[in-house]
Amino acid sequence: MQAPSGQDTARAVAALLGVQLLFGTHYSAAREITAHLDPIAWTTIRQFGGAVLLIGGALLLRVSWPRRGWGHFSVLALLGVVLNQLLFNAGIQRSTAVHGALVMATVPAQTLALGVLLGQESLTRRKLVSVALGALGIAALFEVDELAVGTGAWLRTRDGRLADHFSETVLFGDLLMFLNSGAYSLFLALSKRVSQTLDPLPLSAAIYACALPMIAAVGAPALLAVDFAAVPGHVWLLGGLVIVGPTALAYLLNLYALRRLPTSLVGLFINVQFVIAAVTAALWHGERLDGRTVLAAAAVLLGLSLRFVPGRSTPT
């Protein structure tokens, strides 16, 4: 394989920045959408839209569909599409865009831990520190210290009032998004082998095809209950942009970048995604980084950097 030229590398970096821009702004967009649409209903709409784009693209390009492994694709669909998006949208409805971006930044550490458990990765001191820092950051974000002393400060909603039910709290939203990141991490670990033998477009189209009956069964009642006329026009516009952008376009740009840049550089760009998410959330919804969130972000992003920045090589 010929090494990419300087121009190819520049284009790949630009594509990767585009991915982070799309994903980074998606947190605030999803928060806005789920303020007007039931998270299950919105997830159903988004997944059907993504399926139309990916399956339609595969059919138009006449790619070869996989002939076997559909049971495995169904597991991947459940983890990487259905649970991933359902938990994320339900979580972002209760939590904040900044928290969502920070929780998702732990995906590389979770994937590493799963890779070690599945025998796909070896555990080194640097990797262990990376996972530990990620865990420390999430513990700070989840206010484990407040839970331990029982002050009740964690029983608050996004607007700062005391919640009537735990399911209304920011912490509950964070936990849902953490489960979402865990499902996606397991999806990445389980898809590693099959992604090496199948092209990404037919693989993604097959996974979305398997996800359609699952999300239809879960989301049909919520979708039928939506008063579509009562949903503001800007929400539908945002929804369309999310389906085209973070759901489809970001996939194509990420694929372009992954084929031309080292995995270490691609992983580090998640730091950029968090910065974009934080700035967008501040401008859009007035979110601010408090001291606890800054501490959590420092631990998670430092752990991420340790995971992907190569150590000093030993002279031979």
Wavefront OBJ file of the C-alpha trace (Angstrom):
o trace
v 0.000 0.000 0.000
v 1.375 3.356 -1.050
v 1.999 5.848 1.739
v -0.392 8.830 1.647
v 0.981 12.078 0.256
v 1.092 15.308 2.202
v -2.041 16.473 0.414
v -3.860 13.228 1.251
v -2.855 13.597 4.895
v -4.095 17.193 4.997
v -7.428 16.137 3.520
v -7.696 13.286 6.011
v -7.024 15.643 8.940
v -9.676 18.022 7.553
v -12.111 15.096 7.290
v -11.325 14.073 10.872
v -11.933 17.612 12.077
v -15.251 17.482 10.244
v -16.153 14.313 12.131
v -15.393 15.955 15.481
v -17.410 19.036 14.486
v -20.423 16.896 13.578
v -20.219 14.729 16.690
v -19.299 17.631 18.965
v -22.352 19.681 17.956
v -24.590 16.615 18.036
v -24.766 16.600 21.853
v -26.448 20.015 21.981
v -28.611 19.178 18.957
v -29.794 15.956 20.622
v -30.530 17.854 23.841
v -32.689 20.311 21.859
v -34.501 17.572 19.922
v -35.302 15.441 22.985
v -36.741 18.525 24.714
v -39.584 18.374 22.144
v -39.617 14.726 21.048
v -39.813 11.592 23.182
v -36.307 10.030 23.155
v -37.645 6.646 22.016
v -39.644 8.242 19.196
v -36.663 10.326 18.086
v -34.347 7.319 18.211
v -36.784 5.414 15.995
v -36.895 8.268 13.464
v -33.111 8.636 13.458
v -32.461 4.927 13.004
v -34.945 4.605 10.161
v -33.370 7.636 8.507
v -29.882 6.211 8.931
v -31.030 2.860 7.567
v -32.515 4.506 4.463
v -29.241 6.327 3.774
v -26.891 3.402 4.414
v -28.974 0.614 2.898
v -29.945 2.868 0.000
v -26.293 3.755 -0.572
v -25.304 0.091 -0.549
v -28.026 -0.752 -3.068
v -27.193 2.185 -5.353
v -23.501 1.298 -5.349
v -24.376 -2.381 -5.825
v -22.006 -3.556 -3.116
v -21.820 -7.247 -2.257
v -23.896 -8.080 0.812
v -22.556 -10.600 3.346
v -24.014 -14.093 2.934
v -23.424 -15.356 6.457
v -22.969 -14.039 9.988
v -26.394 -12.439 10.336
v -26.759 -13.648 13.916
v -23.555 -11.800 14.776
v -24.794 -8.724 12.897
v -27.972 -8.800 14.993
v -25.932 -8.700 18.213
v -23.906 -5.799 16.819
v -27.140 -4.033 15.803
v -28.549 -4.407 19.315
v -25.404 -3.018 20.940
v -24.135 -0.465 18.444
v -27.387 0.921 17.086
v -30.477 0.180 19.184
v -29.151 0.317 22.769
v -26.475 2.853 21.874
v -28.873 5.459 20.527
v -31.790 4.733 22.878
v -29.637 5.113 25.986
v -27.862 8.181 24.618
v -31.054 10.072 23.761
v -32.740 9.148 27.052
v -29.597 10.254 28.905
v -29.057 13.556 27.093
v -32.693 14.498 27.806
v -31.839 14.530 31.521
v -28.148 15.458 31.528
v -26.023 18.027 29.691
v -24.119 18.094 26.420
v -20.803 18.526 28.265
v -21.446 15.483 30.452
v -22.455 13.465 27.394
v -19.266 14.326 25.508
v -17.140 13.532 28.558
v -18.808 10.167 29.146
v -18.319 9.236 25.473
v -14.635 10.155 25.752
v -14.254 7.081 27.976
v -15.133 4.739 25.078
v -11.438 4.070 24.177
v -10.672 3.123 27.802
v -13.744 0.892 28.028
v -12.904 -0.714 24.688
v -9.375 -1.351 25.958
v -10.672 -2.998 29.133
v -13.030 -5.195 27.119
v -10.237 -6.007 24.668
v -8.073 -7.220 27.558
v -10.927 -9.350 28.932
v -11.574 -10.826 25.466
v -7.881 -11.522 24.910
v -7.595 -9.016 22.046
v -5.200 -6.669 23.857
v -2.324 -7.024 26.296
v -2.380 -4.957 29.475
v 0.603 -2.664 29.980
v 1.341 -0.193 32.763
v 0.483 2.756 30.502
v -2.844 1.193 29.504
v -3.685 0.417 33.133
v -3.047 4.040 34.146
v -5.187 5.174 31.206
v -8.150 3.082 32.351
v -7.659 4.171 35.991
v -7.670 7.867 35.057
v -10.838 7.383 33.027
v -12.498 5.654 35.980
v -11.370 8.463 38.312
v -12.821 11.083 35.970
v -16.168 9.331 35.734
v -16.257 8.886 39.524
v -15.776 12.638 39.901
v -18.447 13.370 37.298
v -20.907 11.011 38.986
v -20.215 12.688 42.346
v -19.282 9.413 44.039
v -18.005 11.401 47.023
v -21.444 12.983 47.467
v -23.066 9.563 47.206
v -20.676 8.202 49.843
v -21.453 10.871 52.460
v -25.136 11.005 51.525
v -25.472 14.780 51.233
v -28.169 14.472 48.561
v -26.515 17.102 46.353
v -26.604 14.621 43.469
v -30.431 14.455 43.578
v -30.854 17.484 41.321
v -32.201 18.035 37.858
v -30.452 19.818 35.002
v -32.007 23.157 36.024
v -30.717 22.774 39.600
v -33.949 21.945 41.422
v -34.312 19.007 43.782
v -35.720 16.074 41.836
v -38.924 14.333 42.854
v -37.632 11.077 41.414
v -34.121 9.758 40.799
v -35.057 9.150 37.144
v -35.240 12.942 36.675
v -31.701 13.661 37.888
v -28.580 14.574 35.961
v -26.878 11.584 37.556
v -29.471 9.207 36.132
v -28.936 10.753 32.703
v -25.169 10.334 33.093
v -25.631 6.696 34.064
v -27.773 6.067 30.976
v -25.099 7.610 28.764
v -22.432 5.577 30.534
v -24.417 2.431 29.727
v -24.632 3.743 26.172
v -20.857 4.129 25.979
v -20.471 0.644 27.450
v -22.766 -0.851 24.795
v -20.823 0.952 22.081
v -17.492 -0.204 23.541
v -18.703 -3.811 23.510
v -19.907 -3.272 19.938
v -16.417 -2.111 18.932
v -14.758 -5.062 20.644
v -17.106 -7.612 19.059
v -16.979 -6.023 15.611
v -13.177 -5.949 15.404
v -12.786 -9.287 13.634
v -15.706 -8.950 11.212
v -14.709 -5.390 10.287
v -11.381 -6.740 9.029
v -13.071 -9.073 6.539
v -16.007 -6.951 5.313
v -16.083 -3.506 3.727
v -17.548 -0.854 6.046
v -20.524 0.157 3.863
v -22.107 -3.302 3.427
v -21.277 -4.141 7.047
v -22.974 -0.981 8.336
v -25.937 -1.478 5.993
v -26.329 -5.068 7.216
v -26.182 -3.977 10.867
v -28.811 -1.276 10.287
v -30.993 -3.787 8.424
v -30.872 -6.038 11.505
v -31.633 -3.071 13.769
v -34.817 -2.064 11.902
v -37.176 -4.749 13.305
v -35.751 -4.241 16.818
v -36.278 -0.495 16.915
v -39.657 -0.850 15.185
v -40.850 -3.175 17.953
v -39.599 -0.832 20.688
v -40.334 2.519 19.099
v -43.654 2.054 17.286
v -45.866 2.886 20.326
v -43.831 6.010 21.150
v -43.845 7.095 17.506
v -47.622 6.696 17.219
v -48.078 8.834 20.333
v -46.180 11.821 18.869
v -48.215 14.900 17.964
v -46.144 15.747 14.894
v -47.926 19.065 14.320
v -46.920 20.264 17.801
v -43.198 19.713 17.204
v -41.507 23.008 16.185
v -40.158 23.248 12.662
v -36.583 23.881 13.821
v -36.623 20.509 15.613
v -37.433 18.696 12.362
v -34.684 20.658 10.647
v -32.222 19.683 13.362
v -33.379 16.082 13.134
v -32.753 16.000 9.406
v -29.292 17.482 9.869
v -28.467 14.879 12.553
v -29.563 12.019 10.294
v -27.504 13.310 7.374
v -24.546 14.572 9.437
v -23.630 12.592 12.590
v -25.508 9.518 11.353
v -24.241 9.242 7.743
v -21.768 11.934 6.641
v -19.592 11.569 9.738
v -19.314 7.843 9.008
v -18.009 8.516 5.494
v -15.540 11.160 6.676
v -14.310 8.937 9.491
v -13.768 6.070 7.061
v -11.793 8.372 4.755
v -9.603 9.514 7.661
v -9.069 6.030 9.142
v -7.638 4.783 5.869
v -5.039 7.583 5.731
v -4.116 8.380 9.347
v -2.686 6.288 12.206
v -5.185 5.047 14.795
v -3.299 6.941 17.519
v -4.024 10.286 15.862
v -7.662 9.393 15.209
v -8.117 8.481 18.874
v -6.616 11.730 20.123
v -9.094 13.738 18.089
v -11.792 12.780 20.629
v -10.196 15.537 22.738
v -11.176 17.989 19.992
v -14.728 16.609 20.044
v -15.042 17.375 23.758
v -13.832 20.969 23.271
v -16.318 21.511 20.428
v -19.122 20.016 22.533
v -18.260 22.258 25.501
v -18.113 25.433 23.394
v -21.326 24.561 21.532
v -23.144 23.783 24.781
v -22.014 27.100 26.304
v -23.204 29.122 23.306
v -26.389 27.151 22.655
v -27.694 26.191 26.090
v -25.583 28.315 28.425
v -23.821 25.314 29.973
v -20.750 26.085 32.055
v -17.824 23.951 33.208
v -17.793 23.804 37.003
v -14.746 22.716 38.998
v -15.914 19.120 39.283
v -16.460 18.791 35.530
v -13.056 20.343 34.816
v -11.405 17.806 37.159
v -13.300 14.945 35.534
v -12.399 16.186 32.038
v -8.720 16.528 32.944
v -8.580 12.939 34.234
v -10.533 11.403 31.324
v -8.704 13.299 28.563
v -5.282 12.716 30.133
v -6.071 9.012 30.316
v -7.163 9.111 26.685
v -3.915 10.806 25.684
v -1.853 8.192 27.548
v -3.784 5.483 25.716
v -2.999 6.778 22.237
v 0.281 8.742 22.487
v 3.039 6.201 21.806
v 5.642 5.740 24.493
v 9.358 6.228 23.961
v 10.686 3.327 21.964
v 13.482 1.196 23.301
v 16.707 1.413 21.254
v 17.564 -1.765 19.377
l 1 2 3 4 5 6 7 8 9 10 11 12 13 14 15 16 17 18 19 20 21 22 23 24 25 26 27 28 29 30 31 32 33 34 35 36 37 38 39 40 41 42 43 44 45 46 47 48 49 50 51 52 53 54 55 56 57 58 59 60 61 62 63 64 65 66 67 68 69 70 71 72 73 74 75 76 77 78 79 80 81 82 83 84 85 86 87 88 89 90 91 92 93 94 95 96 97 98 99 100 101 102 103 104 105 106 107 108 109 110 111 112 113 114 115 116 117 118 119 120 121 122 123 124 125 126 127 128 129 130 131 132 133 134 135 136 137 138 139 140 141 142 143 144 145 146 147 148 149 150 151 152 153 154 155 156 157 158 159 160 161 162 163 164 165 166 167 168 169 170 171 172 173 174 175 176 177 178 179 180 181 182 183 184 185 186 187 188 189 190 191 192 193 194 195 196 197 198 199 200 201 202 203 204 205 206 207 208 209 210 211 212 213 214 215 216 217 218 219 220 221 222 223 224 225 226 227 228 229 230 231 232 233 234 235 236 237 238 239 240 241 242 243 244 245 246 247 248 249 250 251 252 253 254 255 256 257 258 259 260 261 262 263 264 265 266 267 268 269 270 271 272 273 274 275 276 277 278 279 280 281 282 283 284 285 286 287 288 289 290 291 292 293 294 295 296 297 298 299 300 301 302 303 304 305 306 307 308 309 310 311 312 313 314 315 316
